[in-house]
Amino acid sequence: MTQSARIALSLMMIVLLAGCSSAEWAHPTKSKDQFTLDYNKCQGDALRDPKLQQGIQLLTIQATERCVQKMGWRLVEKE
């Protein structure tokens, strides 16, 4: 993947994430403060995965979000 393609993909992800700003991560038994700790742990695990070290941020984000979901977090609409 070329550098310009990576930049374009990153910009698309930013636009997509900005469009989802009315949602937040929630867990039935954990506080919002715990989300940051869980997310950082999952992100660190994803960044250490040799398959994800090719610089494709979308794959790292997806792996991180799958990990957070396995921990019980769900993305829900804000009320």
N, C-alpha and C positions, 0 to 999 in steps of 0.2 A: 504494500500500500504506500502510495507516495505521500510526501509531506502535505501537499495541498489537499489530498483526499482526507487525511487525518484531521486537518483543520476544519474542513467542511463538515465532517462527521461530528466533531466536537461542538461546532456551532449549532448543528441540528439538535444535539442532545440538550444544549442549554435552552434552546427555544422550547423543546418538548417539556423539559423540567419546569420551565417558567409557566407553562400552560397548566401544570398540575399543582399550582401553588395553593389551591383551595382544599388540598388534602393533607393529612398528617398521619404519622405513624402512631399506632395505639397498641397497647398490650393489656390483656385483662388483669394482670397481677403486678405489672412493673410500672414505675413512674416514668415520666417523660425524660427525666435526667438519666435514667438507666439506658435509654435508647442510644444516646451518644456513645456510651461505653460499649454497648453491644455492636453498634454500627462500626466503630473504630476497630474492634476485634475482627469482625467479619472482613472489613476492608484490608486489614493487615494480612489476614489469611489469603485473601484473593490475590494480593500483590506478591505473595511468596510462591504462588502456584506457577510453575514453569510454563504451563500452557497459556497463561494470561500475561506473561511478561513480554509480549510482542508489541506493546504500546497501544493496543486497541482499548481505549477507555470504555467504550460501550460494553465490552465483555466483562471488564472489571466491575463496572457498576451493576450489571445484571447478576454477576456472581455474588456480589456483596448483598444485593437485595434478596436473592434467594436464601442466603445464609440468615439474614435477619428474619425472614419469614419462617424459617425452620425453628427459630428461637421463640416464635409465637407472636411476632409483631405483624400487624396488618395495616395497610394503607386505607384510611377511611376519610370520607368527606367531612370537612369541618361543618359544624352546625352554626 
